[in-house]
Amino acid sequence: MGNGSLVKKIEKDLESLSAQEQFELLERLIRRLREKRHKVLKIGWQELYGLGRGLWREDAQEYVDTMREER
């Protein structure tokens, strides 16, 4: 079953729920999505430190100095 057909099945199943049950389900879904969003965003500087090493050919401070001179 593809994702599209699964979504359609869920939508069809939702029709059999009362409005109150649909609201409760929606609240649960929103809560789960918020929890996932917070987990994804919990990346600290320690994990990011050094990831850009080797992407630039010049020193960061030299680059900043050059950009300031060009203004």
mmCIF file of the N, C-alpha and C atoms, coordinates in Angstrom:
data_MODEL
# 
_entry.id   MODEL 
# 
loop_
_atom_site.group_PDB 
_atom_site.id 
_atom_site.type_symbol 
_atom_site.label_atom_id 
_atom_site.label_alt_id 
_atom_site.label_comp_id 
_atom_site.label_asym_id 
_atom_site.label_entity_id 
_atom_site.label_seq_id 
_atom_site.pdbx_PDB_ins_code 
_atom_site.Cartn_x 
_atom_site.Cartn_y 
_atom_site.Cartn_z 
_atom_site.occupancy 
_atom_site.B_iso_or_equiv 
_atom_site.pdbx_formal_charge 
_atom_site.auth_seq_id 
_atom_site.auth_comp_id 
_atom_site.auth_asym_id 
_atom_site.auth_atom_id 
_atom_site.pdbx_PDB_model_num 
ATOM 1   N N  . MET A 1 1  ? 0.858   -1.186 0.000  1.00 0.00 ? 1  MET A N  1 
ATOM 2   C CA . MET A 1 1  ? 0.000   0.000  0.000  1.00 0.00 ? 1  MET A CA 1 
ATOM 3   C C  . MET A 1 1  ? 0.892   1.233  0.000  1.00 0.00 ? 1  MET A C  1 
ATOM 4   N N  . GLY A 1 2  ? 0.748   2.086  -0.989 1.00 0.00 ? 2  GLY A N  1 
ATOM 5   C CA . GLY A 1 2  ? 1.550   3.299  -1.069 1.00 0.00 ? 2  GLY A CA 1 
ATOM 6   C C  . GLY A 1 2  ? 1.103   4.344  -0.063 1.00 0.00 ? 2  GLY A C  1 
ATOM 7   N N  . ASN A 1 3  ? 1.934   5.352  0.124  1.00 0.00 ? 3  ASN A N  1 
ATOM 8   C CA . ASN A 1 3  ? 1.610   6.415  1.082  1.00 0.00 ? 3  ASN A CA 1 
ATOM 9   C C  . ASN A 1 3  ? 0.300   7.115  0.746  1.00 0.00 ? 3  ASN A C  1 
ATOM 10  N N  . GLY A 1 4  ? 0.084   7.389  -0.532 1.00 0.00 ? 4  GLY A N  1 
ATOM 11  C CA . GLY A 1 4  ? -1.142  8.076  -0.945 1.00 0.00 ? 4  GLY A CA 1 
ATOM 12  C C  . GLY A 1 4  ? -2.384  7.275  -0.615 1.00 0.00 ? 4  GLY A C  1 
ATOM 13  N N  . SER A 1 5  ? -2.333  5.976  -0.875 1.00 0.00 ? 5  SER A N  1 
ATOM 14  C CA . SER A 1 5  ? -3.503  5.145  -0.588 1.00 0.00 ? 5  SER A CA 1 
ATOM 15  C C  . SER A 1 5  ? -3.688  4.968  0.918  1.00 0.00 ? 5  SER A C  1 
ATOM 16  N N  . LEU A 1 6  ? -2.600  4.968  1.680  1.00 0.00 ? 6  LEU A N  1 
ATOM 17  C CA . LEU A 1 6  ? -2.708  4.876  3.136  1.00 0.00 ? 6  LEU A CA 1 
ATOM 18  C C  . LEU A 1 6  ? -3.375  6.122  3.701  1.00 0.00 ? 6  LEU A C  1 
ATOM 19  N N  . VAL A 1 7  ? -2.994  7.277  3.182  1.00 0.00 ? 7  VAL A N  1 
ATOM 20  C CA . VAL A 1 7  ? -3.606  8.532  3.622  1.00 0.00 ? 7  VAL A CA 1 
ATOM 21  C C  . VAL A 1 7  ? -5.095  8.527  3.297  1.00 0.00 ? 7  VAL A C  1 
ATOM 22  N N  . LYS A 1 8  ? -5.448  8.054  2.109  1.00 0.00 ? 8  LYS A N  1 
ATOM 23  C CA . LYS A 1 8  ? -6.868  7.992  1.727  1.00 0.00 ? 8  LYS A CA 1 
ATOM 24  C C  . LYS A 1 8  ? -7.646  7.052  2.641  1.00 0.00 ? 8  LYS A C  1 
ATOM 25  N N  . LYS A 1 9  ? -7.036  5.919  3.017  1.00 0.00 ? 9  LYS A N  1 
ATOM 26  C CA . LYS A 1 9  ? -7.694  4.978  3.923  1.00 0.00 ? 9  LYS A CA 1 
ATOM 27  C C  . LYS A 1 9  ? -7.911  5.630  5.285  1.00 0.00 ? 9  LYS A C  1 
ATOM 28  N N  . ILE A 1 10 ? -6.897  6.337  5.771  1.00 0.00 ? 10 ILE A N  1 
ATOM 29  C CA . ILE A 1 10 ? -7.019  7.011  7.061  1.00 0.00 ? 10 ILE A CA 1 
ATOM 30  C C  . ILE A 1 10 ? -8.118  8.065  6.998  1.00 0.00 ? 10 ILE A C  1 
ATOM 31  N N  . GLU A 1 11 ? -8.159  8.835  5.912  1.00 0.00 ? 11 GLU A N  1 
ATOM 32  C CA . GLU A 1 11 ? -9.220  9.846  5.758  1.00 0.00 ? 11 GLU A CA 1 
ATOM 33  C C  . GLU A 1 11 ? -10.599 9.188  5.780  1.00 0.00 ? 11 GLU A C  1 
ATOM 34  N N  . LYS A 1 12 ? -10.723 8.050  5.104  1.00 0.00 ? 12 LYS A N  1 
ATOM 35  C CA . LYS A 1 12 ? -12.011 7.348  5.072  1.00 0.00 ? 12 LYS A CA 1 
ATOM 36  C C  . LYS A 1 12 ? -12.375 6.856  6.472  1.00 0.00 ? 12 LYS A C  1 
ATOM 37  N N  . ASP A 1 13 ? -11.380 6.329  7.193  1.00 0.00 ? 13 ASP A N  1 
ATOM 38  C CA . ASP A 1 13 ? -11.632 5.860  8.563  1.00 0.00 ? 13 ASP A CA 1 
ATOM 39  C C  . ASP A 1 13 ? -12.018 7.016  9.479  1.00 0.00 ? 13 ASP A C  1 
ATOM 40  N N  . LEU A 1 14 ? -11.469 8.184  9.234  1.00 0.00 ? 14 LEU A N  1 
ATOM 41  C CA . LEU A 1 14 ? -11.787 9.355  10.054 1.00 0.00 ? 14 LEU A CA 1 
ATOM 42  C C  . LEU A 1 14 ? -13.265 9.732  9.947  1.00 0.00 ? 14 LEU A C  1 
ATOM 43  N N  . GLU A 1 15 ? -13.838 9.498  8.807  1.00 0.00 ? 15 GLU A N  1 
ATOM 44  C CA . GLU A 1 15 ? -15.246 9.845  8.600  1.00 0.00 ? 15 GLU A CA 1 
ATOM 45  C C  . GLU A 1 15 ? -16.162 9.097  9.561  1.00 0.00 ? 15 GLU A C  1 
ATOM 46  N N  . SER A 1 16 ? -15.734 7.917  10.027 1.00 0.00 ? 16 SER A N  1 
ATOM 47  C CA . SER A 1 16 ? -16.571 7.134  10.943 1.00 0.00 ? 16 SER A CA 1 
ATOM 48  C C  . SER A 1 16 ? -16.449 7.614  12.391 1.00 0.00 ? 16 SER A C  1 
ATOM 49  N N  . LEU A 1 17 ? -15.500 8.506  12.664 1.00 0.00 ? 17 LEU A N  1 
ATOM 50  C CA . LEU A 1 17 ? -15.328 9.038  14.018 1.00 0.00 ? 17 LEU A CA 1 
ATOM 51  C C  . LEU A 1 17 ? -16.226 10.251 14.241 1.00 0.00 ? 17 LEU A C  1 
ATOM 52  N N  . SER A 1 18 ? -16.603 10.443 15.474 1.00 0.00 ? 18 SER A N  1 
ATOM 53  C CA . SER A 1 18 ? -17.384 11.641 15.814 1.00 0.00 ? 18 SER A CA 1 
ATOM 54  C C  . SER A 1 18 ? -16.468 12.860 15.755 1.00 0.00 ? 18 SER A C  1 
ATOM 55  N N  . ALA A 1 19 ? -17.073 14.025 15.756 1.00 0.00 ? 19 ALA A N  1 
ATOM 56  C CA . ALA A 1 19 ? -16.279 15.259 15.730 1.00 0.00 ? 19 ALA A CA 1 
ATOM 57  C C  . ALA A 1 19 ? -15.353 15.323 16.945 1.00 0.00 ? 19 ALA A C  1 
ATOM 58  N N  . GLN A 1 20 ? -15.854 14.927 18.111 1.00 0.00 ? 20 GLN A N  1 
ATOM 59  C CA . GLN A 1 20 ? -15.049 14.941 19.333 1.00 0.00 ? 20 GLN A CA 1 
ATOM 60  C C  . GLN A 1 20 ? -13.847 14.004 19.204 1.00 0.00 ? 20 GLN A C  1 
ATOM 61  N N  . GLU A 1 21 ? -14.072 12.817 18.659 1.00 0.00 ? 21 GLU A N  1 
ATOM 62  C CA . GLU A 1 21 ? -12.973 11.857 18.472 1.00 0.00 ? 21 GLU A CA 1 
ATOM 63  C C  . GLU A 1 21 ? -11.949 12.386 17.470 1.00 0.00 ? 21 GLU A C  1 
ATOM 64  N N  . GLN A 1 22 ? -12.433 13.066 16.421 1.00 0.00 ? 22 GLN A N  1 
ATOM 65  C CA . GLN A 1 22 ? -11.510 13.646 15.446 1.00 0.00 ? 22 GLN A CA 1 
ATOM 66  C C  . GLN A 1 22 ? -10.652 14.735 16.087 1.00 0.00 ? 22 GLN A C  1 
ATOM 67  N N  . PHE A 1 23 ? -11.258 15.569 16.934 1.00 0.00 ? 23 PHE A N  1 
ATOM 68  C CA . PHE A 1 23 ? -10.493 16.604 17.629 1.00 0.00 ? 23 PHE A CA 1 
ATOM 69  C C  . PHE A 1 23 ? -9.445  15.985 18.548 1.00 0.00 ? 23 PHE A C  1 
ATOM 70  N N  . GLU A 1 24 ? -9.816  14.923 19.265 1.00 0.00 ? 24 GLU A N  1 
ATOM 71  C CA . GLU A 1 24 ? -8.875  14.255 20.155 1.00 0.00 ? 24 GLU A CA 1 
ATOM 72  C C  . GLU A 1 24 ? -7.704  13.675 19.365 1.00 0.00 ? 24 GLU A C  1 
ATOM 73  N N  . LEU A 1 25 ? -8.014  13.074 18.233 1.00 0.00 ? 25 LEU A N  1 
ATOM 74  C CA . LEU A 1 25 ? -6.972  12.520 17.380 1.00 0.00 ? 25 LEU A CA 1 
ATOM 75  C C  . LEU A 1 25 ? -6.060  13.619 16.839 1.00 0.00 ? 25 LEU A C  1 
ATOM 76  N N  . LEU A 1 26 ? -6.656  14.716 16.450 1.00 0.00 ? 26 LEU A N  1 
ATOM 77  C CA . LEU A 1 26 ? -5.885  15.852 15.947 1.00 0.00 ? 26 LEU A CA 1 
ATOM 78  C C  . LEU A 1 26 ? -4.943  16.392 17.023 1.00 0.00 ? 26 LEU A C  1 
ATOM 79  N N  . GLU A 1 27 ? -5.438  16.505 18.245 1.00 0.00 ? 27 GLU A N  1 
ATOM 80  C CA . GLU A 1 27 ? -4.604  16.976 19.348 1.00 0.00 ? 27 GLU A CA 1 
ATOM 81  C C  . GLU A 1 27 ? -3.423  16.038 19.585 1.00 0.00 ? 27 GLU A C  1 
ATOM 82  N N  . ARG A 1 28 ? -3.677  14.738 19.517 1.00 0.00 ? 28 ARG A N  1 
ATOM 83  C CA . ARG A 1 28 ? -2.592  13.756 19.685 1.00 0.00 ? 28 ARG A CA 1 
ATOM 84  C C  . ARG A 1 28 ? -1.551  13.897 18.573 1.00 0.00 ? 28 ARG A C  1 
ATOM 85  N N  . LEU A 1 29 ? -2.034  14.055 17.358 1.00 0.00 ? 29 LEU A N  1 
ATOM 86  C CA . LEU A 1 29 ? -1.139  14.196 16.214 1.00 0.00 ? 29 LEU A CA 1 
ATOM 87  C C  . LEU A 1 29 ? -0.283  15.450 16.344 1.00 0.00 ? 29 LEU A C  1 
ATOM 88  N N  . ILE A 1 30 ? -0.886  16.557 16.721 1.00 0.00 ? 30 ILE A N  1 
ATOM 89  C CA . ILE A 1 30 ? -0.154  17.808 16.905 1.00 0.00 ? 30 ILE A CA 1 
ATOM 90  C C  . ILE A 1 30 ? 0.897   17.644 17.996 1.00 0.00 ? 30 ILE A C  1 
ATOM 91  N N  . ARG A 1 31 ? 0.523   16.998 19.097 1.00 0.00 ? 31 ARG A N  1 
ATOM 92  C CA . ARG A 1 31 ? 1.465   16.770 20.198 1.00 0.00 ? 31 ARG A CA 1 
ATOM 93  C C  . ARG A 1 31 ? 2.669   15.958 19.710 1.00 0.00 ? 31 ARG A C  1 
ATOM 94  N N  . ARG A 1 32 ? 2.410   14.903 18.938 1.00 0.00 ? 32 ARG A N  1 
ATOM 95  C CA . ARG A 1 32 ? 3.509   14.066 18.405 1.00 0.00 ? 32 ARG A CA 1 
ATOM 96  C C  . ARG A 1 32 ? 4.421   14.867 17.479 1.00 0.00 ? 32 ARG A C  1 
ATOM 97  N N  . LEU A 1 33 ? 3.818   15.668 16.613 1.00 0.00 ? 33 LEU A N  1 
ATOM 98  C CA . LEU A 1 33 ? 4.608   16.461 15.677 1.00 0.00 ? 33 LEU A CA 1 
ATOM 99  C C  . LEU A 1 33 ? 5.476   17.480 16.413 1.00 0.00 ? 33 LEU A C  1 
ATOM 100 N N  . ARG A 1 34 ? 4.929   18.098 17.453 1.00 0.00 ? 34 ARG A N  1 
ATOM 101 C CA . ARG A 1 34 ? 5.711   19.054 18.243 1.00 0.00 ? 34 ARG A CA 1 
ATOM 102 C C  . ARG A 1 34 ? 6.874   18.363 18.934 1.00 0.00 ? 34 ARG A C  1 
ATOM 103 N N  . GLU A 1 35 ? 6.644   17.166 19.472 1.00 0.00 ? 35 GLU A N  1 
ATOM 104 C CA . GLU A 1 35 ? 7.715   16.418 20.128 1.00 0.00 ? 35 GLU A CA 1 
ATOM 105 C C  . GLU A 1 35 ? 8.818   16.078 19.137 1.00 0.00 ? 35 GLU A C  1 
ATOM 106 N N  . LYS A 1 36 ? 8.444   15.652 17.942 1.00 0.00 ? 36 LYS A N  1 
ATOM 107 C CA . LYS A 1 36 ? 9.437   15.318 16.913 1.00 0.00 ? 36 LYS A CA 1 
ATOM 108 C C  . LYS A 1 36 ? 10.214  16.555 16.504 1.00 0.00 ? 36 LYS A C  1 
ATOM 109 N N  . ARG A 1 37 ? 9.520   17.686 16.365 1.00 0.00 ? 37 ARG A N  1 
ATOM 110 C CA . ARG A 1 37 ? 10.192  18.925 15.962 1.00 0.00 ? 37 ARG A CA 1 
ATOM 111 C C  . ARG A 1 37 ? 11.240  19.302 16.993 1.00 0.00 ? 37 ARG A C  1 
ATOM 112 N N  . HIS A 1 38 ? 10.917  19.189 18.272 1.00 0.00 ? 38 HIS A N  1 
ATOM 113 C CA . HIS A 1 38 ? 11.865  19.544 19.318 1.00 0.00 ? 38 HIS A CA 1 
ATOM 114 C C  . HIS A 1 38 ? 13.050  18.590 19.341 1.00 0.00 ? 38 HIS A C  1 
ATOM 115 N N  . LYS A 1 39 ? 12.825  17.327 19.047 1.00 0.00 ? 39 LYS A N  1 
ATOM 116 C CA . LYS A 1 39 ? 13.922  16.363 19.010 1.00 0.00 ? 39 LYS A CA 1 
ATOM 117 C C  . LYS A 1 39 ? 14.870  16.682 17.866 1.00 0.00 ? 39 LYS A C  1 
ATOM 118 N N  . VAL A 1 40 ? 14.326  17.058 16.716 1.00 0.00 ? 40 VAL A N  1 
ATOM 119 C CA . VAL A 1 40 ? 15.147  17.372 15.549 1.00 0.00 ? 40 VAL A CA 1 
ATOM 120 C C  . VAL A 1 40 ? 15.968  18.627 15.791 1.00 0.00 ? 40 VAL A C  1 
ATOM 121 N N  . LEU A 1 41 ? 15.393  19.607 16.473 1.00 0.00 ? 41 LEU A N  1 
ATOM 122 C CA . LEU A 1 41 ? 16.074  20.881 16.676 1.00 0.00 ? 41 LEU A CA 1 
ATOM 123 C C  . LEU A 1 41 ? 17.086  20.862 17.812 1.00 0.00 ? 41 LEU A C  1 
ATOM 124 N N  . LYS A 1 42 ? 17.193  19.765 18.543 1.00 0.00 ? 42 LYS A N  1 
ATOM 125 C CA . LYS A 1 42 ? 18.121  19.701 19.660 1.00 0.00 ? 42 LYS A CA 1 
ATOM 126 C C  . LYS A 1 42 ? 19.519  19.304 19.191 1.00 0.00 ? 42 LYS A C  1 
ATOM 127 N N  . ILE A 1 43 ? 20.075  20.082 18.299 1.00 0.00 ? 43 ILE A N  1 
ATOM 128 C CA . ILE A 1 43 ? 21.443  19.869 17.844 1.00 0.00 ? 43 ILE A CA 1 
ATOM 129 C C  . ILE A 1 43 ? 22.271  21.003 18.416 1.00 0.00 ? 43 ILE A C  1 
ATOM 130 N N  . GLY A 1 44 ? 23.254  20.658 19.193 1.00 0.00 ? 44 GLY A N  1 
ATOM 131 C CA . GLY A 1 44 ? 24.082  21.672 19.822 1.00 0.00 ? 44 GLY A CA 1 
ATOM 132 C C  . GLY A 1 44 ? 25.289  22.028 18.973 1.00 0.00 ? 44 GLY A C  1 
ATOM 133 N N  . TRP A 1 45 ? 25.956  23.073 19.403 1.00 0.00 ? 45 TRP A N  1 
ATOM 134 C CA . TRP A 1 45 ? 27.154  23.525 18.689 1.00 0.00 ? 45 TRP A CA 1 
ATOM 135 C C  . TRP A 1 45 ? 28.236  22.460 18.704 1.00 0.00 ? 45 TRP A C  1 
ATOM 136 N N  . GLN A 1 46 ? 28.276  21.661 19.733 1.00 0.00 ? 46 GLN A N  1 
ATOM 137 C CA . GLN A 1 46 ? 29.294  20.607 19.815 1.00 0.00 ? 46 GLN A CA 1 
ATOM 138 C C  . GLN A 1 46 ? 29.187  19.647 18.629 1.00 0.00 ? 46 GLN A C  1 
ATOM 139 N N  . GLU A 1 47 ? 27.964  19.326 18.234 1.00 0.00 ? 47 GLU A N  1 
ATOM 140 C CA . GLU A 1 47 ? 27.766  18.419 17.101 1.00 0.00 ? 47 GLU A CA 1 
ATOM 141 C C  . GLU A 1 47 ? 28.093  19.090 15.765 1.00 0.00 ? 47 GLU A C  1 
ATOM 142 N N  . LEU A 1 48 ? 27.948  20.409 15.714 1.00 0.00 ? 48 LEU A N  1 
ATOM 143 C CA . LEU A 1 48 ? 28.178  21.135 14.467 1.00 0.00 ? 48 LEU A CA 1 
ATOM 144 C C  . LEU A 1 48 ? 29.629  21.581 14.294 1.00 0.00 ? 48 LEU A C  1 
ATOM 145 N N  . TYR A 1 49 ? 30.349  21.662 15.396 1.00 0.00 ? 49 TYR A N  1 
ATOM 146 C CA . TYR A 1 49 ? 31.713  22.190 15.362 1.00 0.00 ? 49 TYR A CA 1 
ATOM 147 C C  . TYR A 1 49 ? 32.576  21.380 14.395 1.00 0.00 ? 49 TYR A C  1 
ATOM 148 N N  . GLY A 1 50 ? 33.206  22.086 13.478 1.00 0.00 ? 50 GLY A N  1 
ATOM 149 C CA . GLY A 1 50 ? 34.148  21.468 12.552 1.00 0.00 ? 50 GLY A CA 1 
ATOM 150 C C  . GLY A 1 50 ? 33.537  20.901 11.284 1.00 0.00 ? 50 GLY A C  1 
ATOM 151 N N  . LEU A 1 51 ? 32.226  20.937 11.132 1.00 0.00 ? 51 LEU A N  1 
ATOM 152 C CA . LEU A 1 51 ? 31.605  20.354 9.940  1.00 0.00 ? 51 LEU A CA 1 
ATOM 153 C C  . LEU A 1 51 ? 31.998  21.079 8.656  1.00 0.00 ? 51 LEU A C  1 
ATOM 154 N N  . GLY A 1 52 ? 32.295  22.366 8.747  1.00 0.00 ? 52 GLY A N  1 
ATOM 155 C CA . GLY A 1 52 ? 32.641  23.133 7.550  1.00 0.00 ? 52 GLY A CA 1 
ATOM 156 C C  . GLY A 1 52 ? 34.122  23.094 7.205  1.00 0.00 ? 52 GLY A C  1 
ATOM 157 N N  . ARG A 1 53 ? 34.897  22.432 8.028  1.00 0.00 ? 53 ARG A N  1 
ATOM 158 C CA . ARG A 1 53 ? 36.345  22.378 7.785  1.00 0.00 ? 53 ARG A CA 1 
ATOM 159 C C  . ARG A 1 53 ? 36.628  21.792 6.403  1.00 0.00 ? 53 ARG A C  1 
ATOM 160 N N  . GLY A 1 54 ? 37.448  22.485 5.653  1.00 0.00 ? 54 GLY A N  1 
ATOM 161 C CA . GLY A 1 54 ? 37.822  22.019 4.329  1.00 0.00 ? 54 GLY A CA 1 
ATOM 162 C C  . GLY A 1 54 ? 36.928  22.534 3.217  1.00 0.00 ? 54 GLY A C  1 
ATOM 163 N N  . LEU A 1 55 ? 35.828  23.206 3.555  1.00 0.00 ? 55 LEU A N  1 
ATOM 164 C CA . LEU A 1 55 ? 34.945  23.730 2.524  1.00 0.00 ? 55 LEU A CA 1 
ATOM 165 C C  . LEU A 1 55 ? 35.463  25.035 1.929  1.00 0.00 ? 55 LEU A C  1 
ATOM 166 N N  . TRP A 1 56 ? 36.184  25.799 2.727  1.00 0.00 ? 56 TRP A N  1 
ATOM 167 C CA . TRP A 1 56 ? 36.726  27.068 2.262  1.00 0.00 ? 56 TRP A CA 1 
ATOM 168 C C  . TRP A 1 56 ? 38.234  26.955 2.176  1.00 0.00 ? 56 TRP A C  1 
ATOM 169 N N  . ARG A 1 57 ? 38.795  27.697 1.240  1.00 0.00 ? 57 ARG A N  1 
ATOM 170 C CA . ARG A 1 57 ? 40.242  27.594 1.034  1.00 0.00 ? 57 ARG A CA 1 
ATOM 171 C C  . ARG A 1 57 ? 41.017  28.638 1.812  1.00 0.00 ? 57 ARG A C  1 
ATOM 172 N N  . GLU A 1 58 ? 40.322  29.601 2.399  1.00 0.00 ? 58 GLU A N  1 
ATOM 173 C CA . GLU A 1 58 ? 41.026  30.606 3.171  1.00 0.00 ? 58 GLU A CA 1 
ATOM 174 C C  . GLU A 1 58 ? 40.511  30.649 4.600  1.00 0.00 ? 58 GLU A C  1 
ATOM 175 N N  . ASP A 1 59 ? 41.301  31.221 5.461  1.00 0.00 ? 59 ASP A N  1 
ATOM 176 C CA . ASP A 1 59 ? 40.956  31.349 6.865  1.00 0.00 ? 59 ASP A CA 1 
ATOM 177 C C  . ASP A 1 59 ? 39.730  32.252 7.017  1.00 0.00 ? 59 ASP A C  1 
ATOM 178 N N  . ALA A 1 60 ? 38.865  31.921 7.948  1.00 0.00 ? 60 ALA A N  1 
ATOM 179 C CA . ALA A 1 60 ? 37.633  32.682 8.145  1.00 0.00 ? 60 ALA A CA 1 
ATOM 180 C C  . ALA A 1 60 ? 37.924  34.138 8.494  1.00 0.00 ? 60 ALA A C  1 
ATOM 181 N N  . GLN A 1 61 ? 38.912  34.374 9.354  1.00 0.00 ? 61 GLN A N  1 
ATOM 182 C CA . GLN A 1 61 ? 39.233  35.743 9.737  1.00 0.00 ? 61 GLN A CA 1 
ATOM 183 C C  . GLN A 1 61 ? 39.785  36.526 8.551  1.00 0.00 ? 61 GLN A C  1 
ATOM 184 N N  . GLU A 1 62 ? 40.600  35.894 7.721  1.00 0.00 ? 62 GLU A N  1 
ATOM 185 C CA . GLU A 1 62 ? 41.114  36.555 6.515  1.00 0.00 ? 62 GLU A CA 1 
ATOM 186 C C  . GLU A 1 62 ? 39.964  36.924 5.580  1.00 0.00 ? 62 GLU A C  1 
ATOM 187 N N  . TYR A 1 63 ? 39.008  36.045 5.451  1.00 0.00 ? 63 TYR A N  1 
ATOM 188 C CA . TYR A 1 63 ? 37.847  36.307 4.601  1.00 0.00 ? 63 TYR A CA 1 
ATOM 189 C C  . TYR A 1 63 ? 37.074  37.522 5.113  1.00 0.00 ? 63 TYR A C  1 
ATOM 190 N N  . VAL A 1 64 ? 36.823  37.551 6.413  1.00 0.00 ? 64 VAL A N  1 
ATOM 191 C CA . VAL A 1 64 ? 36.085  38.666 7.005  1.00 0.00 ? 64 VAL A CA 1 
ATOM 192 C C  . VAL A 1 64 ? 36.855  39.964 6.804  1.00 0.00 ? 64 VAL A C  1 
ATOM 193 N N  . ASP A 1 65 ? 38.162  39.936 7.030  1.00 0.00 ? 65 ASP A N  1 
ATOM 194 C CA . ASP A 1 65 ? 38.988  41.136 6.836  1.00 0.00 ? 65 ASP A CA 1 
ATOM 195 C C  . ASP A 1 65 ? 38.919  41.622 5.396  1.00 0.00 ? 65 ASP A C  1 
ATOM 196 N N  . THR A 1 66 ? 38.981  40.709 4.445  1.00 0.00 ? 66 THR A N  1 
ATOM 197 C CA . THR A 1 66 ? 38.896  41.060 3.021  1.00 0.00 ? 66 THR A CA 1 
ATOM 198 C C  . THR A 1 66 ? 37.559  41.688 2.695  1.00 0.00 ? 66 THR A C  1 
ATOM 199 N N  . MET A 1 67 ? 36.489  41.121 3.217  1.00 0.00 ? 67 MET A N  1 
ATOM 200 C CA . MET A 1 67 ? 35.158  41.655 2.952  1.00 0.00 ? 67 MET A CA 1 
ATOM 201 C C  . MET A 1 67 ? 35.005  43.066 3.547  1.00 0.00 ? 67 MET A C  1 
ATOM 202 N N  . ARG A 1 68 ? 35.590  43.298 4.690  1.00 0.00 ? 68 ARG A N  1 
ATOM 203 C CA . ARG A 1 68 ? 35.510  44.612 5.311  1.00 0.00 ? 68 ARG A CA 1 
ATOM 204 C C  . ARG A 1 68 ? 36.299  45.644 4.502  1.00 0.00 ? 68 ARG A C  1 
ATOM 205 N N  . GLU A 1 69 ? 37.424  45.234 3.962  1.00 0.00 ? 69 GLU A N  1 
ATOM 206 C CA . GLU A 1 69 ? 38.250  46.136 3.157  1.00 0.00 ? 69 GLU A CA 1 
ATOM 207 C C  . GLU A 1 69 ? 37.536  46.541 1.870  1.00 0.00 ? 69 GLU A C  1 
ATOM 208 N N  . GLU A 1 70 ? 36.771  45.639 1.304  1.00 0.00 ? 70 GLU A N  1 
ATOM 209 C CA . GLU A 1 70 ? 36.097  45.882 0.032  1.00 0.00 ? 70 GLU A CA 1 
ATOM 210 C C  . GLU A 1 70 ? 34.924  46.847 0.183  1.00 0.00 ? 70 GLU A C  1 
ATOM 211 N N  . ARG A 1 71 ? 34.465  47.108 1.389  1.00 0.00 ? 71 ARG A N  1 
ATOM 212 C CA . ARG A 1 71 ? 33.351  48.019 1.575  1.00 0.00 ? 71 ARG A CA 1 
ATOM 213 C C  . ARG A 1 71 ? 33.777  49.407 1.428  1.00 0.00 ? 71 ARG A C  1 
# 
